[in-house]
């Protein structure tokens, strides 16, 4: 079992805690200058700074380093609109096998037939998918990943005039990837 939060996620948590610690420290300084009781505020700043340090220690010792391309903040909050049903997972599996398995492999381990010719190699989706929000994965599938051969599946296919994969098809693939990450093999 892998650690449930990636190094990058813990770095973001540490940054938010550090900002909170700085705000409480500034507030403590102002309260001390006004001769108010500042100890509670200073203790809060110290606790937040300690938690920020702890999250960095965990991030650089225990958590996996899974570098990922940036995603717009709004994409992180998208939720999968397709039903979490066996039919959707089966549909996603068929689409995955037709579109993704050539690079990512039959069960998403990054070991497809074309993977060995690609630089950088495709990621192991069984490790990556649980580490990210569904909206992030949808964004990467839709827009591709710069610097890799991962295509933008929302782009229009010139032969048909339609997107390579519709929104619903991309979300179905994500349902299948979630099932794979949980250890279910439909």
MIDOSE-1310 file (N, C-alpha, C; in nm, 2 decimals, decimal comma, always signed):
residues 186
xxxx	+0,08/-0,12/+0,00/+0,00/+0,00/+0,00/+0,09/+0,12/+0,00; +0,05/+0,22/-0,08/+0,13/+0,34/-0,09/+0,07/+0,45/+0,01; +0,15/+0,54/+0,05/+0,11/+0,65/+0,13/+0,00/+0,73/+0,06; -0,11/+0,77/+0,13/-0,23/+0,82/+0,06/-0,21/+0,97/+0,01
xxxx	-0,10/+1,04/+0,04/-0,08/+1,17/-0,01/+0,06/+1,18/-0,07; +0,07/+1,24/-0,19/+0,20/+1,25/-0,25/+0,28/+1,36/-0,19; +0,41/+1,36/-0,22/+0,50/+1,46/-0,17/+0,45/+1,60/-0,21; +0,40/+1,62/-0,33/+0,36/+1,75/-0,38/+0,24/+1,79/-0,30
xxxx	+0,15/+1,70/-0,27/+0,03/+1,74/-0,18/+0,07/+1,78/-0,04; +0,17/+1,71/+0,01/+0,21/+1,75/+0,15/+0,29/+1,89/+0,14; +0,36/+1,91/+0,03/+0,42/+2,04/+0,02/+0,32/+2,16/+0,02; +0,21/+2,13/-0,05/+0,10/+2,23/-0,06/+0,04/+2,25/+0,08
xxxx	+0,02/+2,14/+0,15/-0,04/+2,15/+0,29/+0,06/+2,23/+0,38; +0,19/+2,20/+0,37/+0,29/+2,27/+0,45/+0,29/+2,42/+0,41; +0,27/+2,46/+0,29/+0,27/+2,60/+0,25/+0,15/+2,67/+0,31; +0,04/+2,60/+0,31/-0,08/+2,66/+0,37/-0,06/+2,68/+0,52
xxxx	-0,01/+2,58/+0,58/+0,02/+2,59/+0,73/+0,12/+2,70/+0,76; +0,22/+2,71/+0,68/+0,33/+2,82/+0,70/+0,27/+2,96/+0,68; +0,18/+2,97/+0,59/+0,11/+3,10/+0,57/+0,03/+3,13/+0,70; -0,04/+3,03/+0,75/-0,12/+3,05/+0,87/-0,03/+3,08/+0,99
xxxx	+0,08/+3,02/+1,00/+0,18/+3,04/+1,11/+0,23/+3,19/+1,10; +0,26/+3,23/+0,98/+0,31/+3,37/+0,96/+0,20/+3,47/+1,00; +0,08/+3,45/+0,96/-0,03/+3,54/+1,00/-0,05/+3,54/+1,15; -0,04/+3,43/+1,22/-0,06/+3,43/+1,36/+0,07/+3,49/+1,43
xxxx	+0,18/+3,48/+1,37/+0,30/+3,54/+1,43/+0,29/+3,69/+1,42; +0,25/+3,74/+1,30/+0,23/+3,89/+1,29/+0,13/+3,94/+1,39; +0,02/+3,86/+1,40/-0,08/+3,90/+1,50/-0,03/+3,90/+1,64; +0,05/+3,81/+1,67/+0,11/+3,80/+1,81/+0,20/+3,92/+1,83
xxxx	+0,28/+3,96/+1,73/+0,37/+4,08/+1,74/+0,28/+4,20/+1,77; +0,17/+4,22/+1,69/+0,09/+4,34/+1,71/+0,03/+4,34/+1,85; -0,02/+4,22/+1,90/-0,08/+4,21/+2,03/+0,02/+4,24/+2,14; +0,14/+4,20/+2,12/+0,25/+4,23/+2,22/+0,28/+4,38/+2,23
xxxx	+0,28/+4,44/+2,11/+0,31/+4,58/+2,11/+0,20/+4,66/+2,17; +0,08/+4,61/+2,17/-0,03/+4,68/+2,23/-0,05/+4,64/+2,38; +0,05/+4,56/+2,42/+0,05/+4,51/+2,56/-0,07/+4,42/+2,59; -0,12/+4,36/+2,49/-0,23/+4,26/+2,51/-0,17/+4,12/+2,54
xxxx	-0,25/+4,03/+2,58/-0,20/+3,89/+2,60/-0,18/+3,83/+2,46; -0,05/+3,80/+2,43/-0,02/+3,75/+2,30/+0,02/+3,60/+2,30; +0,03/+3,54/+2,42/+0,08/+3,41/+2,43/+0,00/+3,30/+2,35; -0,13/+3,31/+2,36/-0,22/+3,22/+2,29/-0,20/+3,22/+2,13
xxxx	-0,18/+3,35/+2,08/-0,16/+3,37/+1,94/-0,02/+3,31/+1,90; +0,08/+3,34/+1,98/+0,21/+3,29/+1,96/+0,22/+3,14/+1,96; +0,15/+3,08/+2,05/+0,14/+2,93/+2,06/+0,08/+2,88/+1,93; -0,03/+2,94/+1,89/-0,10/+2,90/+1,77/+0,00/+2,90/+1,65
xxxx	+0,08/+3,01/+1,64/+0,17/+3,02/+1,53/+0,28/+2,91/+1,54; +0,32/+2,88/+1,66/+0,42/+2,78/+1,68/+0,37/+2,64/+1,64; +0,24/+2,61/+1,68/+0,18/+2,48/+1,64/+0,17/+2,47/+1,49; +0,12/+2,58/+1,43/+0,11/+2,57/+1,28/+0,24/+2,55/+1,21
xxxx	+0,34/+2,62/+1,26/+0,48/+2,60/+1,21/+0,53/+2,46/+1,23; +0,50/+2,41/+1,34/+0,54/+2,27/+1,37/+0,47/+2,17/+1,28; +0,34/+2,19/+1,26/+0,27/+2,10/+1,16/+0,32/+2,12/+1,02; +0,35/+2,24/+0,98/+0,41/+2,26/+0,85/+0,54/+2,18/+0,84
xxxx	+0,63/+2,19/+0,94/+0,75/+2,11/+0,94/+0,73/+1,96/+0,93; +0,63/+1,92/+1,01/+0,60/+1,77/+1,01/+0,55/+1,73/+0,88; +0,47/+1,81/+0,81/+0,42/+1,76/+0,68/+0,53/+1,76/+0,58; +0,63/+1,85/+0,59/+0,75/+1,84/+0,50/+0,83/+1,72/+0,53
xxxx	+0,85/+1,69/+0,66/+0,93/+1,57/+0,70/+0,86/+1,45/+0,64; +0,73/+1,43/+0,66/+0,66/+1,32/+0,61/+0,67/+1,32/+0,45; +0,66/+1,43/+0,39/+0,66/+1,44/+0,25/+0,79/+1,40/+0,19; +0,90/+1,43/+0,26/+1,03/+1,39/+0,20/+1,09/+1,26/+0,25
xxxx	+1,02/+1,19/+0,34/+1,06/+1,06/+0,39/+0,97/+0,95/+0,36; +0,84/+0,97/+0,37/+0,75/+0,86/+0,36/+0,67/+0,86/+0,23; +0,62/+0,98/+0,19/+0,53/+1,00/+0,08/+0,60/+0,98/-0,05; +0,53/+0,92/-0,15/+0,59/+0,90/-0,28/+0,60/+1,03/-0,36
xxxx	+0,71/+1,04/-0,44/+0,73/+1,16/-0,52/+0,67/+1,13/-0,66; +0,55/+1,19/-0,68/+0,48/+1,17/-0,81/+0,47/+1,31/-0,87; +0,57/+1,34/-0,95/+0,57/+1,48/-1,02/+0,45/+1,48/-1,12; +0,38/+1,59/-1,11/+0,26/+1,60/-1,20/+0,26/+1,74/-1,27
xxxx	+0,21/+1,75/-1,39/+0,20/+1,88/-1,45/+0,09/+1,96/-1,38; +0,10/+2,09/-1,39/+0,00/+2,18/-1,32/-0,14/+2,16/-1,38; -0,23/+2,18/-1,29/-0,37/+2,17/-1,32/-0,44/+2,30/-1,27; -0,53/+2,36/-1,35/-0,61/+2,47/-1,30/-0,68/+2,43/-1,17
xxxx	-0,69/+2,53/-1,07/-0,75/+2,50/-0,95/-0,90/+2,45/-0,96; -0,97/+2,51/-1,06/-1,11/+2,47/-1,08/-1,12/+2,33/-1,13; -1,02/+2,27/-1,20/-1,03/+2,14/-1,25/-1,02/+2,04/-1,13; -0,96/+2,07/-1,02/-0,94/+1,98/-0,91/-1,08/+1,95/-0,84
xxxx	-1,17/+2,04/-0,86/-1,30/+2,02/-0,79/-1,41/+1,96/-0,88; -1,37/+1,92/-1,00/-1,47/+1,85/-1,09/-1,49/+1,71/-1,03; -1,62/+1,67/-1,03/-1,65/+1,53/-0,99/-1,71/+1,46/-1,10; -1,69/+1,33/-1,10/-1,73/+1,24/-1,21/-1,88/+1,23/-1,22
xxxx	-1,94/+1,28/-1,33/-2,08/+1,27/-1,34/-2,14/+1,14/-1,38; -2,06/+1,05/-1,43/-2,11/+0,92/-1,47/-2,14/+0,83/-1,35; -2,24/+0,74/-1,36/-2,27/+0,66/-1,24/-2,16/+0,56/-1,21; -2,14/+0,53/-1,09/-2,04/+0,43/-1,04/-2,10/+0,30/-1,05
xxxx	-2,12/+0,25/-1,17/-2,19/+0,12/-1,19/-2,10/+0,02/-1,27; -2,13/-0,11/-1,26/-2,05/-0,20/-1,35/-2,06/-0,17/-1,50; -2,18/-0,12/-1,54/-2,19/-0,09/-1,68/-2,10/+0,03/-1,73; -2,08/+0,13/-1,64/-1,99/+0,24/-1,67/-1,85/+0,19/-1,67
xxxx	-1,81/+0,11/-1,57/-1,68/+0,06/-1,56/-1,65/-0,03/-1,68; -1,74/-0,11/-1,73/-1,72/-0,20/-1,84/-1,70/-0,11/-1,97; -1,78/-0,01/-1,98/-1,77/+0,08/-2,10/-1,63/+0,15/-2,09; -1,59/+0,20/-1,97/-1,46/+0,26/-1,96/-1,35/+0,16/-1,99
xxxx	-1,36/+0,04/-1,96/-1,26/-0,06/-1,99/-1,24/-0,08/-2,14; -1,36/-0,08/-2,21/-1,35/-0,10/-2,36/-1,28/+0,02/-2,42; -1,32/+0,14/-2,37/-1,26/+0,26/-2,43/-1,11/+0,27/-2,39; -1,08/+0,23/-2,27/-0,94/+0,23/-2,23/-0,85/+0,14/-2,31
xxxx	-0,90/+0,02/-2,33/-0,83/-0,08/-2,41/-0,81/-0,03/-2,56; -0,91/+0,04/-2,61/-0,90/+0,09/-2,75/-0,81/+0,21/-2,76; -0,81/+0,30/-2,66/-0,74/+0,42/-2,67/-0,61/+0,44/-2,59; -0,60/+0,37/-2,47/-0,50/+0,40/-2,38/-0,40/+0,28/-2,35
xxxx	-0,44/+0,16/-2,37/-0,36/+0,04/-2,34/-0,24/+0,03/-2,42; -0,23/+0,08/-2,54/-0,11/+0,08/-2,62/+0,01/+0,14/-2,55; -0,02/+0,24/-2,47/+0,09/+0,31/-2,40/+0,09/+0,27/-2,25; -0,02/+0,27/-2,19/-0,03/+0,25/-2,04/-0,04/+0,10/-2,00
xxxx	-0,06/+0,01/-2,10/-0,07/-0,13/-2,07/-0,21/-0,17/-2,04; -0,23/-0,30/-2,04/-0,37/-0,36/-2,03/-0,43/-0,33/-1,89; -0,35/-0,32/-1,79/-0,41/-0,28/-1,65/-0,35/-0,16/-1,60; -0,29/-0,07/-1,68/-0,25/+0,06/-1,64/-0,12/+0,07/-1,57
xxxx	-0,03/-0,02/-1,59/+0,10/-0,01/-1,52/+0,21/+0,06/-1,59; +0,17/+0,12/-1,71/+0,27/+0,19/-1,79/+0,36/+0,10/-1,87; +0,31/-0,02/-1,89/+0,39/-0,12/-1,96/+0,33/-0,17/-2,09; +0,26/-0,08/-2,16/+0,20/-0,11/-2,29/+0,31/-0,14/-2,40
xxxx	+0,27/-0,19/-2,51/+0,37/-0,22/-2,62/+0,44/-0,10/-2,67; +0,38/+0,01/-2,67/+0,45/+0,13/-2,72/+0,53/+0,20/-2,61; +0,51/+0,16/-2,48/+0,57/+0,24/-2,37/+0,72/+0,24/-2,37; +0,78/+0,13/-2,42/+0,93/+0,12/-2,42/+1,00/+0,22/-2,52
xxxx	+0,92/+0,27/-2,61/+0,97/+0,36/-2,71/+0,95/+0,51/-2,68; +0,88/+0,53/-2,57/+0,84/+0,67/-2,53/+0,93/+0,73/-2,43; +0,96/+0,85/-2,44/+1,04/+0,93/-2,34/+0,97/+1,06/-2,31; +0,92/+1,08/-2,19/+0,93/+0,99/-2,08/+0,83/+0,87/-2,09
xxxx	+0,85/+0,77/-2,02/+0,76/+0,65/-2,02/+0,63/+0,69/-1,96; +0,52/+0,62/-2,00/+0,39/+0,64/-1,94/+0,39/+0,60/-1,79; +0,31/+0,67/-1,71/+0,31/+0,65/-1,57/+0,23/+0,52/-1,54; +0,25/+0,47/-1,42/+0,17/+0,36/-1,36/+0,04/+0,42/-1,31
xxxx	-0,07/+0,40/-1,38/-0,19/+0,46/-1,34/-0,25/+0,40/-1,21; -0,21/+0,28/-1,18/-0,26/+0,22/-1,06/-0,20/+0,29/-0,93; -0,09/+0,35/-0,95/-0,03/+0,44/-0,84/-0,08/+0,58/-0,85; -0,09/+0,63/-0,97/-0,12/+0,77/-0,99/-0,26/+0,81/-0,96
xxxx	-0,36/+0,73/-1,01/-0,50/+0,76/-1,00/-0,54/+0,78/-0,85; -0,51/+0,70/-0,76/-0,55/+0,72/-0,62/-0,49/+0,85/-0,56; -0,38/+0,90/-0,62/-0,32/+1,02/-0,56/-0,38/+1,15/-0,61; -0,47/+1,15/-0,70/-0,52/+1,27/-0,76/-0,67/+1,27/-0,76
xxxx	-0,73/+1,39/-0,76/-0,87/+1,41/-0,77/-0,92/+1,37/-0,91; -1,05/+1,33/-0,92/-1,10/+1,29/-1,05/-1,09/+1,40/-1,15; -1,11/+1,53/-1,11/-1,10/+1,64/-1,20/-0,96/+1,66/-1,26; -0,86/+1,63/-1,18/-0,72/+1,64/-1,23/-0,70/+1,54/-1,34
xxxx	-0,74/+1,42/-1,32/-0,72/+1,31/-1,42/-0,80/+1,35/-1,54; -0,92/+1,39/-1,53/-1,00/+1,44/-1,64/-0,93/+1,54/-1,72; -0,87/+1,64/-1,65/-0,80/+1,75/-1,72/-0,68/+1,69/-1,80; -0,60/+1,60/-1,74/-0,49/+1,55/-1,81/-0,53/+1,46/-1,93
xxxx	-0,64/+1,39/-1,92/-0,69/+1,31/-2,03/-0,74/+1,40/-2,14; -0,81/+1,50/-2,10/-0,87/+1,60/-2,20/-0,77/+1,68/-2,27; -0,67/+1,73/-2,20/-0,57/+1,83/-2,25/-0,44/+1,77/-2,29; -0,41/+1,65/-2,25/-0,28/+1,59/-2,27/-0,18/+1,64/-2,17
xxxx	-0,06/+1,59/-2,18/+0,04/+1,64/-2,08/+0,16/+1,69/-2,16; +0,19/+1,82/-2,15/+0,30/+1,88/-2,22/+0,43/+1,81/-2,19; +0,52/+1,80/-2,29/+0,65/+1,73/-2,28/+0,64/+1,58/-2,28; +0,52/+1,53/-2,31/+0,51/+1,38/-2,33/+0,43/+1,35/-2,45
xxxx	+0,41/+1,23/-2,48/+0,33/+1,19/-2,60/+0,18/+1,17/-2,56; +0,15/+1,21/-2,44/+0,00/+1,19/-2,40/-0,08/+1,29/-2,48; -0,17/+1,24/-2,57/-0,25/+1,33/-2,65/-0,36/+1,40/-2,57; -0,42/+1,50/-2,63/-0,54/+1,57/-2,58/-0,66/+1,50/-2,64
xxxx	-0,73/+1,42/-2,56/-0,84/+1,34/-2,61/-0,96/+1,42/-2,64; -0,97/+1,55/-2,60/-1,08/+1,63/-2,63/-1,07/+1,70/-2,76; -0,95/+1,69/-2,82/-0,92/+1,75/-2,95/-1,01/+1,69/-3,06; -1,05/+1,77/-3,16/-1,13/+1,72/-3,27/-1,05/+1,63/-3,36
xxxx	-1,11/+1,52/-3,39/-1,05/+1,43/-3,49/-1,08/+1,48/-3,63; -0,98/+1,52/-3,71/-1,01/+1,58/-3,84/-1,09/+1,49/-3,94; -1,08/+1,36/-3,92/-1,15/+1,26/-4,00/-1,30/+1,26/-3,97; -1,34/+1,28/-3,85/-1,48/+1,27/-3,81/-1,54/+1,41/-3,77
xxxx	-1,46/+1,50/-3,74/-1,51/+1,63/-3,70/-1,56/+1,63/-3,56; -1,54/+1,52/-3,48/-1,59/+1,51/-3,34/-1,47/+1,49/-3,25; -1,48/+1,52/-3,12/-1,37/+1,49/-3,03/-1,33/+1,35/-3,04; -1,20/+1,32/-3,01/-1,15/+1,18/-3,01/-1,23/+1,10/-2,91
xxxx	-1,25/+1,16/-2,79/-1,33/+1,10/-2,69/-1,42/+1,21/-2,63; -1,55/+1,17/-2,62/-1,65/+1,27/-2,56/-1,62/+1,28/-2,41; -1,68/+1,39/-2,35/-1,67/+1,40/-2,20/-1,71/+1,28/-2,13; -1,83/+1,22/-2,17/-1,88/+1,10/-2,10/-1,78/+0,98/-2,12
xxxx	-1,72/+0,97/-2,23/-1,63/+0,86/-2,26/-1,50/+0,88/-2,17; -1,46/+1,00/-2,16/-1,34/+1,03/-2,07/-1,37/+1,00/-1,93; -1,49/+1,04/-1,88/-1,53/+1,01/-1,74/-1,55/+0,86/-1,72; -1,59/+0,79/-1,82/-1,61/+0,64/-1,81/-1,47/+0,58/-1,79
xxxx	-1,37/+0,63/-1,87/-1,24/+0,57/-1,85/-1,19/+0,60/-1,71; -1,22/+0,71/-1,65/-1,18/+0,74/-1,51/-1,25/+0,64/-1,42; -1,37/+0,61/-1,44/-1,44/+0,51/-1,36/-1,36/+0,38/-1,36; -1,32/+0,34/-1,48/-1,25/+0,21/-1,50/-1,11/+0,22/-1,42
xxxx	-1,04/+0,34/-1,44/-0,92/+0,35/-1,37/-0,93/+0,35/-1,22; -1,04/+0,41/-1,17/-1,07/+0,40/-1,02/-1,09/+0,26/-0,98; -1,16/+0,18/-1,06/-1,18/+0,04/-1,03/-1,05/-0,04/-1,03; -0,96/-0,01/-1,12/-0,83/-0,07/-1,13/-0,75/-0,04/-1,00
xxxx	-0,76/+0,09/-0,97/-0,68/+0,13/-0,85/-0,73/+0,07/-0,72; -0,86/+0,04/-0,71/-0,91/-0,03/-0,60/-0,89/-0,18/-0,60; -0,83/-0,23/-0,71/-0,80/-0,37/-0,72/-0,91/-0,45/-0,78; -1,01/-0,39/-0,83/-1,12/-0,46/-0,90/-1,08/-0,47/-1,05
xx	-1,09/-0,59/-1,10/-1,06/-0,60/-1,25/-1,18/-0,66/-1,32; -1,26/-0,57/-1,37/-1,39/-0,61/-1,44/-1,36/-0,69/-1,57
